[in-house]
Amino acid sequence: MTSLRIFFYGGQMTYRALFYWLTPQIYVPSLLVAPIFQILLFVYIGRSAGLESDQFYVVGNAIQYAAIPCLFAMTQMIGGERYQNTLSAILVSPARRIPLFFGRAVPVVLNGAFVSAFSLTAGAIILGVEIPRSAVPGLAFVIVVAAFSCTGLGLINAALSLRIRENAVLSNVIFGFLLIFTGANVPLDELPNWMSTAAQALPFTHAIEAARELADGASIVSVADLIGAELVIGLMYAFVGYGLLRFMEVQSRTHASLERS
Amino acid sequence: MTHAFRLFWFSWLFNMKNLTTSGFFILNATISPVFFATIAHYMFESGSRPGSLLFASLGAGMMGIWSSVLFGSGGLIQWQRWQGTLEYVIGVPPRLFQVVLPMTIATASIGLYSIASTLLWGWAIFDLPLDFAHPVWFVVALVAAIVSLGLLGLVMSSTFVLMRNANSLSNLLEYPIWLVTGLLISLSLLPGWTRPISYILAPTWGIKGLRDAAMGGNPGPAVAACLVLGLVYLVIGHFTLGYFEVRARRSATLALR
Protein backbone atom coordinates (compact mmCIF):
# COMPACT_ATOMS: atom_id res chain seq x y z
CA MET A 1 0.00 0.00 0.00
CA THR A 2 2.80 2.38 0.96
CA SER A 3 4.61 1.52 -2.24
CA LEU A 4 1.50 2.28 -4.29
CA ARG A 5 1.16 5.61 -2.50
CA ILE A 6 4.80 6.45 -3.20
CA PHE A 7 4.37 5.38 -6.82
CA PHE A 8 1.25 7.37 -7.66
CA TYR A 9 1.00 10.16 -5.11
CA GLY A 10 4.75 10.63 -4.68
CA GLY A 11 5.35 10.71 -8.42
CA GLN A 12 2.63 13.26 -9.01
CA MET A 13 3.68 15.44 -6.08
CA THR A 14 7.33 15.40 -7.13
CA TYR A 15 6.41 16.39 -10.66
CA ARG A 16 4.38 19.34 -9.44
CA ALA A 17 7.11 20.39 -7.01
CA LEU A 18 10.04 20.16 -9.41
CA PHE A 19 8.18 21.73 -12.30
CA TYR A 20 6.61 24.62 -10.39
CA TRP A 21 8.19 26.90 -12.97
CA LEU A 22 6.55 25.20 -15.95
CA THR A 23 3.83 27.79 -16.39
CA PRO A 24 1.70 27.98 -19.57
CA GLN A 25 3.88 30.89 -20.74
CA ILE A 26 6.84 28.49 -20.80
CA TYR A 27 5.03 25.25 -21.61
CA VAL A 28 3.18 26.45 -24.71
CA PRO A 29 6.13 27.95 -26.65
CA SER A 30 8.63 25.28 -25.62
CA LEU A 31 6.58 22.11 -25.81
CA LEU A 32 3.59 22.85 -28.03
CA VAL A 33 4.73 25.43 -30.58
CA ALA A 34 8.40 24.42 -31.02
CA PRO A 35 7.61 20.84 -32.19
CA ILE A 36 5.29 22.23 -34.86
CA PHE A 37 8.16 24.27 -36.25
CA GLN A 38 10.46 21.26 -36.11
CA ILE A 39 7.88 19.40 -38.20
CA LEU A 40 7.61 22.33 -40.63
CA LEU A 41 11.39 22.61 -40.96
CA PHE A 42 11.81 18.96 -41.90
CA VAL A 43 8.74 18.94 -44.13
CA TYR A 44 10.26 21.79 -46.13
CA ILE A 45 13.71 20.17 -46.23
CA GLY A 46 11.96 16.99 -47.35
CA ARG A 47 10.12 18.86 -50.09
CA SER A 48 13.39 20.50 -51.13
CA ALA A 49 15.14 17.12 -51.21
CA GLY A 50 12.19 15.42 -52.91
CA LEU A 51 12.59 12.47 -50.59
CA GLU A 52 9.36 11.53 -48.78
CA SER A 53 5.79 12.75 -48.31
CA ASP A 54 4.73 15.34 -45.74
CA GLN A 55 3.08 12.57 -43.73
CA PHE A 56 6.45 10.87 -43.29
CA TYR A 57 7.94 13.91 -41.53
CA VAL A 58 4.81 14.84 -39.58
CA VAL A 59 4.56 11.40 -38.00
CA GLY A 60 8.31 10.95 -37.52
CA ASN A 61 8.99 14.32 -35.91
CA ALA A 62 5.82 14.39 -33.80
CA ILE A 63 6.80 11.12 -32.14
CA GLN A 64 10.50 11.97 -31.93
CA TYR A 65 9.80 15.32 -30.23
CA ALA A 66 8.56 13.40 -27.18
CA ALA A 67 12.29 13.06 -26.49
CA ILE A 68 12.41 16.65 -25.24
CA PRO A 69 9.90 16.27 -22.39
CA CYS A 70 10.92 12.68 -21.67
CA LEU A 71 14.69 13.18 -21.54
CA PHE A 72 14.81 16.61 -19.95
CA ALA A 73 11.98 16.03 -17.48
CA MET A 74 13.26 12.64 -16.34
CA THR A 75 16.68 14.15 -15.74
CA GLN A 76 15.11 17.01 -13.82
CA MET A 77 13.01 14.56 -11.78
CA ILE A 78 16.16 13.02 -10.32
CA GLY A 79 18.95 15.55 -10.86
CA GLY A 80 16.63 18.43 -9.95
CA GLU A 81 16.32 17.02 -6.43
CA ARG A 82 20.03 17.55 -6.01
CA TYR A 83 19.81 21.21 -6.97
CA GLN A 84 16.93 21.64 -4.53
CA ASN A 85 19.04 19.95 -1.81
CA THR A 86 16.31 17.36 -1.27
CA LEU A 87 18.05 14.36 -2.83
CA SER A 88 19.82 13.30 0.35
CA ALA A 89 16.54 13.41 2.30
CA ILE A 90 14.93 11.17 -0.30
CA LEU A 91 17.75 8.67 -0.49
CA VAL A 92 18.03 8.37 3.25
CA SER A 93 14.34 7.48 3.49
CA PRO A 94 13.35 3.81 3.79
CA ALA A 95 11.07 4.07 0.72
CA ARG A 96 11.44 1.25 -1.77
CA ARG A 97 13.37 2.46 -4.76
CA ILE A 98 11.27 0.91 -7.52
CA PRO A 99 8.07 2.84 -6.70
CA LEU A 100 10.16 5.87 -5.79
CA PHE A 101 11.93 6.14 -9.14
CA PHE A 102 9.32 4.65 -11.46
CA GLY A 103 6.51 6.66 -9.89
CA ARG A 104 8.36 9.75 -11.04
CA ALA A 105 8.38 8.43 -14.57
CA VAL A 106 4.57 8.23 -14.89
CA PRO A 107 3.86 11.98 -15.23
CA VAL A 108 6.84 12.25 -17.58
CA VAL A 109 5.43 9.54 -19.87
CA LEU A 110 1.98 11.15 -19.85
CA ASN A 111 3.39 14.59 -20.63
CA GLY A 112 5.63 13.22 -23.39
CA ALA A 113 2.65 11.42 -24.94
CA PHE A 114 0.55 14.57 -24.77
CA VAL A 115 3.25 16.68 -26.47
CA SER A 116 3.64 14.06 -29.16
CA ALA A 117 -0.11 13.68 -29.76
CA PHE A 118 -0.58 17.45 -29.90
CA SER A 119 2.29 17.86 -32.38
CA LEU A 120 0.90 15.11 -34.59
CA THR A 121 -2.59 16.60 -34.57
CA ALA A 122 -1.45 20.19 -35.13
CA GLY A 123 1.12 19.21 -37.75
CA ALA A 124 -1.42 17.14 -39.66
CA ILE A 125 -3.99 19.95 -39.61
CA ILE A 126 -1.52 22.66 -40.68
CA LEU A 127 -0.05 20.62 -43.52
CA GLY A 128 -3.28 18.97 -44.59
CA VAL A 129 -2.04 15.47 -43.89
CA GLU A 130 -4.96 13.07 -43.74
CA ILE A 131 -4.93 10.44 -41.04
CA PRO A 132 -7.81 7.93 -41.07
CA ARG A 133 -10.09 8.07 -38.03
CA SER A 134 -9.70 4.35 -37.58
CA ALA A 135 -5.96 4.87 -36.99
CA VAL A 136 -6.42 7.28 -34.06
CA PRO A 137 -6.73 4.72 -31.20
CA GLY A 138 -3.76 2.77 -32.53
CA LEU A 139 -1.70 5.93 -32.93
CA ALA A 140 -2.58 7.02 -29.41
CA PHE A 141 -1.36 3.69 -28.07
CA VAL A 142 1.86 3.84 -30.11
CA ILE A 143 2.52 7.36 -28.86
CA VAL A 144 2.19 6.27 -25.22
CA VAL A 145 4.50 3.31 -25.83
CA ALA A 146 7.04 5.59 -27.56
CA ALA A 147 6.95 8.05 -24.66
CA PHE A 148 7.41 5.17 -22.21
CA SER A 149 10.33 3.83 -24.21
CA CYS A 150 12.10 7.19 -24.29
CA THR A 151 11.44 7.76 -20.60
CA GLY A 152 13.37 4.53 -20.02
CA LEU A 153 16.30 6.14 -21.79
CA GLY A 154 15.60 9.27 -19.73
CA LEU A 155 16.10 7.20 -16.59
CA ILE A 156 19.64 6.36 -17.73
CA ASN A 157 20.15 10.03 -18.51
CA ALA A 158 18.89 10.89 -15.03
CA ALA A 159 21.32 8.48 -13.44
CA LEU A 160 24.19 9.97 -15.43
CA SER A 161 23.11 13.44 -14.33
CA LEU A 162 24.16 12.44 -10.82
CA ARG A 163 27.70 12.37 -12.16
CA ILE A 164 27.76 14.65 -15.19
CA ARG A 165 27.53 18.37 -14.67
CA GLU A 166 26.25 19.37 -18.13
CA ASN A 167 23.19 17.14 -18.21
CA ALA A 168 21.27 19.59 -20.44
CA VAL A 169 24.00 19.18 -23.04
CA LEU A 170 23.83 15.40 -22.69
CA SER A 171 20.06 15.52 -23.23
CA ASN A 172 20.56 17.66 -26.33
CA VAL A 173 23.14 15.24 -27.67
CA ILE A 174 20.84 12.25 -27.13
CA PHE A 175 18.02 14.21 -28.79
CA GLY A 176 20.27 14.79 -31.82
CA PHE A 177 21.19 11.12 -32.08
CA LEU A 178 17.53 10.14 -31.92
CA LEU A 179 16.77 12.68 -34.65
CA ILE A 180 19.28 11.03 -36.98
CA PHE A 181 19.13 7.35 -36.11
CA THR A 182 15.44 6.62 -35.54
CA GLY A 183 14.30 7.23 -39.08
CA ALA A 184 12.28 10.29 -38.09
CA ASN A 185 13.60 12.16 -41.13
CA VAL A 186 15.76 9.79 -43.13
CA PRO A 187 14.37 6.37 -44.10
CA LEU A 188 16.38 3.67 -42.33
CA ASP A 189 17.31 1.97 -45.59
CA GLU A 190 18.96 5.21 -46.76
CA LEU A 191 21.24 5.30 -43.71
CA PRO A 192 24.52 3.37 -43.56
CA ASN A 193 24.07 -0.23 -42.35
CA TRP A 194 25.67 0.33 -38.96
CA MET A 195 23.33 3.25 -38.30
CA SER A 196 20.16 1.39 -39.24
CA THR A 197 21.34 -1.57 -37.15
CA ALA A 198 22.02 0.65 -34.14
CA ALA A 199 18.59 2.23 -34.65
CA GLN A 200 16.92 -1.10 -33.86
CA ALA A 201 18.02 -0.72 -30.25
CA LEU A 202 16.89 2.88 -29.85
CA PRO A 203 13.58 4.25 -28.59
CA PHE A 204 11.20 5.59 -31.26
CA THR A 205 12.54 3.56 -34.22
CA HIS A 206 9.85 0.90 -34.06
CA ALA A 207 7.17 3.29 -32.80
CA ILE A 208 7.72 5.66 -35.72
CA GLU A 209 7.55 2.79 -38.19
CA ALA A 210 4.37 1.47 -36.56
CA ALA A 211 2.78 4.93 -36.51
CA ARG A 212 3.56 5.45 -40.21
CA GLU A 213 1.97 2.15 -41.09
CA LEU A 214 -1.09 2.96 -38.98
CA ALA A 215 -1.39 6.36 -40.65
CA ASP A 216 -1.26 4.54 -43.98
CA GLY A 217 -4.28 2.49 -42.95
CA ALA A 218 -2.72 -0.63 -41.44
CA SER A 219 -4.49 -2.32 -38.53
CA ILE A 220 -3.02 -2.30 -35.04
CA VAL A 221 -2.71 -6.09 -35.15
CA SER A 222 -0.44 -5.87 -38.17
CA VAL A 223 1.99 -3.60 -36.29
CA ALA A 224 1.83 -5.51 -33.01
CA ASP A 225 5.38 -6.81 -33.50
CA LEU A 226 6.72 -3.26 -33.87
CA ILE A 227 4.83 -2.05 -30.81
CA GLY A 228 6.05 -5.10 -28.88
CA ALA A 229 9.65 -4.38 -29.90
CA GLU A 230 9.31 -0.74 -28.79
CA LEU A 231 7.88 -1.87 -25.47
CA VAL A 232 10.70 -4.36 -24.89
CA ILE A 233 13.29 -1.69 -25.71
CA GLY A 234 11.62 0.70 -23.27
CA LEU A 235 11.61 -1.96 -20.54
CA MET A 236 15.28 -2.72 -21.17
CA TYR A 237 16.24 0.95 -20.88
CA ALA A 238 14.11 1.35 -17.76
CA PHE A 239 15.77 -1.69 -16.21
CA VAL A 240 19.28 -0.49 -17.07
CA GLY A 241 18.38 3.03 -15.91
CA TYR A 242 17.12 1.75 -12.59
CA GLY A 243 20.26 -0.34 -12.11
CA LEU A 244 22.43 2.66 -12.96
CA LEU A 245 20.50 4.85 -10.52
CA ARG A 246 21.08 2.33 -7.73
CA PHE A 247 24.74 2.11 -8.69
CA MET A 248 25.11 5.89 -8.66
CA GLU A 249 23.33 6.01 -5.31
CA VAL A 250 25.83 3.58 -3.81
CA GLN A 251 28.73 5.42 -5.43
CA SER A 252 27.44 8.73 -4.11
CA ARG A 253 27.33 7.34 -0.60
CA THR A 254 30.77 5.76 -0.92
CA HIS A 255 32.46 8.86 -2.30
CA ALA A 256 30.28 11.42 -0.50
CA SER A 257 29.48 13.00 -3.86
CA LEU A 258 25.70 13.23 -3.54
CA GLU A 259 25.51 16.99 -3.25
CA ARG A 260 28.43 17.68 -5.54
CA SER A 261 27.47 19.16 -8.87
CA MET B 1 38.24 56.43 -30.31
CA THR B 2 41.22 54.40 -29.16
CA HIS B 3 39.59 53.97 -25.79
CA ALA B 4 36.32 52.78 -27.36
CA PHE B 5 38.17 50.33 -29.60
CA ARG B 6 40.24 49.05 -26.69
CA LEU B 7 37.09 48.56 -24.64
CA PHE B 8 35.45 46.68 -27.50
CA TRP B 9 38.45 44.48 -28.19
CA PHE B 10 39.15 43.41 -24.62
CA SER B 11 35.50 42.97 -23.76
CA TRP B 12 35.00 40.83 -26.87
CA LEU B 13 38.10 38.80 -26.05
CA PHE B 14 37.05 38.34 -22.43
CA ASN B 15 33.56 37.22 -23.40
CA MET B 16 34.88 34.85 -26.06
CA LYS B 17 37.09 33.23 -23.42
CA ASN B 18 34.23 33.20 -20.95
CA LEU B 19 31.82 31.54 -23.39
CA THR B 20 34.50 29.12 -24.54
CA THR B 21 34.77 27.76 -21.00
CA SER B 22 31.05 26.96 -21.01
CA GLY B 23 30.47 23.34 -21.94
CA PHE B 24 26.85 24.16 -22.72
CA PHE B 25 27.73 26.81 -25.30
CA ILE B 26 30.60 24.97 -26.92
CA LEU B 27 28.95 21.58 -27.19
CA ASN B 28 25.72 23.11 -28.46
CA ALA B 29 27.65 25.27 -30.92
CA THR B 30 29.64 22.34 -32.29
CA ILE B 31 27.54 19.19 -31.91
CA SER B 32 23.98 20.32 -32.71
CA PRO B 33 24.90 21.84 -36.11
CA VAL B 34 26.73 18.63 -36.99
CA PHE B 35 23.55 16.64 -36.30
CA PHE B 36 21.54 18.87 -38.61
CA ALA B 37 24.23 18.85 -41.28
CA THR B 38 24.25 15.05 -41.18
CA ILE B 39 20.48 14.74 -41.46
CA ALA B 40 20.32 17.27 -44.28
CA HIS B 41 23.15 15.48 -46.08
CA TYR B 42 21.36 12.12 -45.96
CA MET B 43 18.05 13.73 -46.96
CA PHE B 44 19.55 15.52 -49.95
CA GLU B 45 21.70 12.56 -51.00
CA SER B 46 18.77 10.13 -50.80
CA GLY B 47 16.40 12.49 -52.54
CA SER B 48 16.66 14.33 -55.80
CA ARG B 49 19.37 16.78 -54.73
CA PRO B 50 22.66 14.91 -54.39
CA GLY B 51 25.81 17.01 -54.14
CA SER B 52 24.25 19.48 -51.72
CA LEU B 53 26.64 18.79 -48.87
CA LEU B 54 28.33 22.20 -48.92
CA PHE B 55 24.88 23.84 -49.05
CA ALA B 56 23.81 21.78 -46.01
CA SER B 57 27.08 22.23 -44.07
CA LEU B 58 27.06 26.01 -44.41
CA GLY B 59 23.35 26.17 -43.54
CA ALA B 60 23.81 24.00 -40.46
CA GLY B 61 26.78 26.13 -39.40
CA MET B 62 24.67 29.26 -39.69
CA MET B 63 21.99 27.51 -37.63
CA GLY B 64 24.60 27.18 -34.89
CA ILE B 65 25.45 30.91 -35.09
CA TRP B 66 21.78 31.79 -34.78
CA SER B 67 21.34 29.49 -31.77
CA SER B 68 24.36 31.04 -30.06
CA VAL B 69 23.01 34.54 -30.63
CA LEU B 70 19.49 33.58 -29.61
CA PHE B 71 20.43 32.00 -26.31
CA GLY B 72 23.58 34.03 -25.62
CA SER B 73 22.34 37.50 -26.49
CA GLY B 74 18.66 36.92 -25.77
CA GLY B 75 19.45 35.98 -22.19
CA LEU B 76 22.49 38.22 -21.80
CA ILE B 77 21.10 40.86 -19.45
CA GLN B 78 19.14 38.30 -17.45
CA TRP B 79 22.36 36.30 -17.14
CA GLN B 80 24.25 39.33 -15.84
CA ARG B 81 21.40 39.85 -13.40
CA TRP B 82 21.62 36.27 -12.11
CA GLN B 83 25.38 36.55 -11.70
CA GLY B 84 25.05 39.83 -9.85
CA THR B 85 27.16 41.74 -12.36
CA LEU B 86 24.42 43.85 -13.99
CA GLU B 87 24.93 46.72 -11.56
CA TYR B 88 28.61 46.89 -12.52
CA VAL B 89 27.81 46.65 -16.23
CA ILE B 90 25.54 49.67 -15.89
CA GLY B 91 27.53 51.54 -13.25
CA VAL B 92 30.87 51.69 -15.09
CA PRO B 93 31.79 54.99 -16.82
CA PRO B 94 31.36 53.76 -20.44
CA ARG B 95 27.83 53.76 -21.76
CA LEU B 96 25.81 50.55 -21.43
CA PHE B 97 25.67 50.27 -25.19
CA GLN B 98 29.47 50.20 -25.42
CA VAL B 99 29.68 47.46 -22.80
CA VAL B 100 26.92 45.21 -24.17
CA LEU B 101 27.87 45.44 -27.85
CA PRO B 102 31.10 43.39 -27.61
CA MET B 103 29.23 40.83 -25.53
CA THR B 104 26.60 40.25 -28.22
CA ILE B 105 29.24 40.19 -30.97
CA ALA B 106 31.07 37.58 -28.88
CA THR B 107 27.96 35.36 -28.71
CA ALA B 108 27.75 35.50 -32.50
CA SER B 109 31.49 34.86 -32.81
CA ILE B 110 31.08 31.63 -30.85
CA GLY B 111 29.17 30.53 -33.92
CA LEU B 112 32.54 30.28 -35.68
CA TYR B 113 32.85 26.94 -33.91
CA SER B 114 29.62 25.89 -35.64
CA ILE B 115 30.79 26.76 -39.14
CA ALA B 116 34.18 25.17 -38.48
CA SER B 117 32.65 22.00 -37.06
CA THR B 118 30.14 21.45 -39.88
CA LEU B 119 32.75 22.08 -42.57
CA LEU B 120 35.35 19.86 -40.91
CA TRP B 121 32.74 17.17 -40.28
CA GLY B 122 31.71 17.25 -43.92
CA TRP B 123 35.34 17.15 -45.04
CA ALA B 124 36.34 14.31 -42.69
CA ILE B 125 33.25 12.09 -42.97
CA PHE B 126 31.63 12.89 -46.29
CA ASP B 127 34.65 13.97 -48.37
CA LEU B 128 33.36 17.50 -48.72
CA PRO B 129 35.90 19.44 -50.81
CA LEU B 130 36.83 22.68 -49.08
CA ASP B 131 37.90 24.53 -52.20
CA PHE B 132 35.74 27.64 -52.09
CA ALA B 133 35.07 29.63 -55.25
CA HIS B 134 36.01 32.97 -53.60
CA PRO B 135 38.02 32.26 -50.40
CA VAL B 136 38.67 35.92 -49.59
CA TRP B 137 35.03 36.80 -50.07
CA PHE B 138 34.16 33.83 -47.86
CA VAL B 139 36.10 35.37 -44.96
CA VAL B 140 34.51 38.78 -45.64
CA ALA B 141 31.03 37.24 -45.80
CA LEU B 142 31.64 35.31 -42.58
CA VAL B 143 32.75 38.43 -40.71
CA ALA B 144 29.77 40.40 -42.10
CA ALA B 145 27.38 37.62 -41.05
CA ILE B 146 28.80 37.43 -37.54
CA VAL B 147 28.77 41.20 -37.04
CA SER B 148 25.20 41.56 -38.33
CA LEU B 149 23.95 38.67 -36.20
CA GLY B 150 25.78 40.11 -33.20
CA LEU B 151 24.04 43.44 -33.80
CA LEU B 152 20.71 41.63 -34.05
CA GLY B 153 21.70 40.11 -30.70
CA LEU B 154 22.03 43.64 -29.34
CA VAL B 155 18.37 44.27 -30.17
CA MET B 156 17.36 40.94 -28.65
CA SER B 157 19.35 41.46 -25.46
CA SER B 158 17.54 44.70 -24.73
CA THR B 159 14.04 43.55 -25.71
CA PHE B 160 13.95 39.99 -24.38
CA VAL B 161 14.82 41.28 -20.92
CA LEU B 162 11.49 43.11 -20.80
CA MET B 163 9.71 39.76 -21.05
CA ARG B 164 9.37 37.57 -18.02
CA ASN B 165 9.86 34.31 -19.95
CA ALA B 166 12.65 35.22 -22.31
CA ASN B 167 14.09 31.70 -22.23
CA SER B 168 10.92 30.17 -23.62
CA LEU B 169 10.88 32.88 -26.29
CA SER B 170 14.39 31.76 -27.24
CA ASN B 171 13.20 28.14 -27.45
CA LEU B 172 10.32 29.28 -29.60
CA LEU B 173 12.38 31.31 -32.06
CA GLU B 174 15.05 28.75 -32.89
CA TYR B 175 13.27 26.60 -35.50
CA PRO B 176 11.13 29.36 -37.12
CA ILE B 177 14.16 31.49 -37.92
CA TRP B 178 16.07 28.49 -39.25
CA LEU B 179 13.09 27.88 -41.49
CA VAL B 180 12.18 31.37 -42.64
CA THR B 181 15.77 32.44 -43.40
CA GLY B 182 16.31 29.48 -45.72
CA LEU B 183 19.29 28.00 -43.94
CA LEU B 184 18.58 24.50 -45.22
CA ILE B 185 15.99 25.14 -47.90
CA SER B 186 15.46 27.48 -50.77
CA LEU B 187 13.37 30.53 -49.84
CA SER B 188 11.27 30.04 -52.97
CA LEU B 189 9.68 26.98 -51.35
CA LEU B 190 8.15 29.08 -48.58
CA PRO B 191 4.84 30.96 -48.90
CA GLY B 192 5.21 34.46 -50.35
CA TRP B 193 4.06 36.20 -47.16
CA THR B 194 7.19 34.99 -45.36
CA ARG B 195 9.50 36.82 -47.78
CA PRO B 196 9.48 40.25 -46.01
CA ILE B 197 10.27 38.50 -42.72
CA SER B 198 13.18 36.69 -44.37
CA TYR B 199 14.57 39.90 -45.82
CA ILE B 200 14.76 41.81 -42.53
CA LEU B 201 16.64 39.01 -40.80
CA ALA B 202 20.44 38.94 -40.99
CA PRO B 203 20.81 35.12 -41.23
CA THR B 204 19.05 35.22 -44.65
CA TRP B 205 21.77 37.45 -46.10
CA GLY B 206 24.54 35.93 -44.03
CA ILE B 207 23.97 32.47 -45.46
CA LYS B 208 23.44 33.85 -48.97
CA GLY B 209 26.79 35.64 -48.80
CA LEU B 210 28.57 32.52 -47.52
CA ARG B 211 27.00 30.30 -50.19
CA ASP B 212 27.74 32.75 -52.98
CA ALA B 213 31.35 32.99 -51.82
CA ALA B 214 31.80 29.25 -51.37
CA MET B 215 29.78 27.83 -54.25
CA GLY B 216 30.29 30.53 -56.86
CA GLY B 217 28.20 33.64 -57.29
CA ASN B 218 28.34 37.28 -56.40
CA PRO B 219 28.49 37.62 -52.61
CA GLY B 220 28.79 41.43 -52.71
CA PRO B 221 25.06 42.30 -52.51
CA ALA B 222 24.42 39.84 -49.67
CA VAL B 223 27.42 41.17 -47.71
CA ALA B 224 26.18 44.73 -48.28
CA ALA B 225 22.69 43.73 -47.10
CA CYS B 226 24.26 42.27 -43.93
CA LEU B 227 26.06 45.51 -43.23
CA VAL B 228 23.00 47.70 -43.92
CA LEU B 229 20.83 45.50 -41.69
CA GLY B 230 23.57 45.58 -39.07
CA LEU B 231 23.45 49.38 -39.05
CA VAL B 232 19.66 49.30 -38.66
CA TYR B 233 19.96 46.84 -35.76
CA LEU B 234 22.64 49.07 -34.22
CA VAL B 235 20.32 52.08 -34.22
CA ILE B 236 17.37 50.07 -32.88
CA GLY B 237 19.56 48.39 -30.26
CA HIS B 238 20.94 51.74 -29.13
CA PHE B 239 17.45 53.03 -28.41
CA THR B 240 16.02 49.84 -26.90
CA LEU B 241 19.02 49.43 -24.62
CA GLY B 242 18.68 53.06 -23.54
CA TYR B 243 14.99 52.48 -22.86
CA PHE B 244 15.76 49.43 -20.72
CA GLU B 245 18.39 51.31 -18.73
CA VAL B 246 16.18 54.33 -18.02
CA ARG B 247 13.23 52.12 -17.13
CA ALA B 248 15.28 49.92 -14.80
CA ARG B 249 16.84 52.95 -13.07
CA ARG B 250 13.53 54.79 -12.68
CA SER B 251 11.63 51.83 -11.29
CA ALA B 252 14.62 50.56 -9.28
CA THR B 253 14.23 47.08 -10.76
CA LEU B 254 17.77 46.56 -11.98
CA ALA B 255 18.50 43.52 -9.84
CA LEU B 256 14.95 42.23 -9.68
CA ARG B 257 13.94 39.15 -11.65
Chai-1 contact restraints between the chains, C-beta under 6 A:
chainA,res_idxA,chainB,res_idxB,connection_type,confidence,min_distance_angstrom,max_distance_angstrom,comment,restraint_id
A,Q25,B,N165,contact,1.0,0.0,6.0,A-B,restraint_1
A,I26,B,N165,contact,1.0,0.0,6.0,A-B,restraint_2
A,I26,B,S168,contact,1.0,0.0,6.0,A-B,restraint_3
A,P29,B,S168,contact,1.0,0.0,6.0,A-B,restraint_4
A,P29,B,N171,contact,1.0,0.0,6.0,A-B,restraint_5
A,P29,B,L172,contact,1.0,0.0,6.0,A-B,restraint_6
A,S30,B,S168,contact,1.0,0.0,6.0,A-B,restraint_7
A,S30,B,N171,contact,1.0,0.0,6.0,A-B,restraint_8
A,V33,B,L172,contact,1.0,0.0,6.0,A-B,restraint_9
A,A34,B,N171,contact,1.0,0.0,6.0,A-B,restraint_10
A,F37,B,Y175,contact,1.0,0.0,6.0,A-B,restraint_11
A,F37,B,P176,contact,1.0,0.0,6.0,A-B,restraint_12
A,Q38,B,Y175,contact,1.0,0.0,6.0,A-B,restraint_13
A,L40,B,L179,contact,1.0,0.0,6.0,A-B,restraint_14
A,L41,B,Y175,contact,1.0,0.0,6.0,A-B,restraint_15
A,L41,B,W178,contact,1.0,0.0,6.0,A-B,restraint_16
A,L41,B,L179,contact,1.0,0.0,6.0,A-B,restraint_17
A,Y44,B,I185,contact,1.0,0.0,6.0,A-B,restraint_18
A,Y44,B,L189,contact,1.0,0.0,6.0,A-B,restraint_19
A,I45,B,M43,contact,1.0,0.0,6.0,A-B,restraint_20
A,I45,B,L184,contact,1.0,0.0,6.0,A-B,restraint_21
A,I45,B,I185,contact,1.0,0.0,6.0,A-B,restraint_22
A,R47,B,L189,contact,1.0,0.0,6.0,A-B,restraint_23
A,S48,B,I185,contact,1.0,0.0,6.0,A-B,restraint_24
A,S48,B,L189,contact,1.0,0.0,6.0,A-B,restraint_25
A,A49,B,M43,contact,1.0,0.0,6.0,A-B,restraint_26
A,A49,B,F44,contact,1.0,0.0,6.0,A-B,restraint_27
A,A49,B,G47,contact,1.0,0.0,6.0,A-B,restraint_28
A,A49,B,R49,contact,1.0,0.0,6.0,A-B,restraint_29
A,G50,B,G47,contact,1.0,0.0,6.0,A-B,restraint_30
A,G50,B,S48,contact,1.0,0.0,6.0,A-B,restraint_31
A,L51,B,M43,contact,1.0,0.0,6.0,A-B,restraint_32
A,L51,B,S46,contact,1.0,0.0,6.0,A-B,restraint_33
A,L51,B,G47,contact,1.0,0.0,6.0,A-B,restraint_34
A,E166,B,G23,contact,1.0,0.0,6.0,A-B,restraint_35
A,E166,B,F24,contact,1.0,0.0,6.0,A-B,restraint_36
A,V169,B,G23,contact,1.0,0.0,6.0,A-B,restraint_37
A,V169,B,F24,contact,1.0,0.0,6.0,A-B,restraint_38
A,V169,B,L27,contact,1.0,0.0,6.0,A-B,restraint_39
A,V173,B,I31,contact,1.0,0.0,6.0,A-B,restraint_40
A,G176,B,F35,contact,1.0,0.0,6.0,A-B,restraint_41
A,I180,B,T38,contact,1.0,0.0,6.0,A-B,restraint_42
A,I180,B,I39,contact,1.0,0.0,6.0,A-B,restraint_43
A,N185,B,I39,contact,1.0,0.0,6.0,A-B,restraint_44
A,V186,B,Y42,contact,1.0,0.0,6.0,A-B,restraint_45
A,V186,B,M43,contact,1.0,0.0,6.0,A-B,restraint_46
A,E190,B,S46,contact,1.0,0.0,6.0,A-B,restraint_47
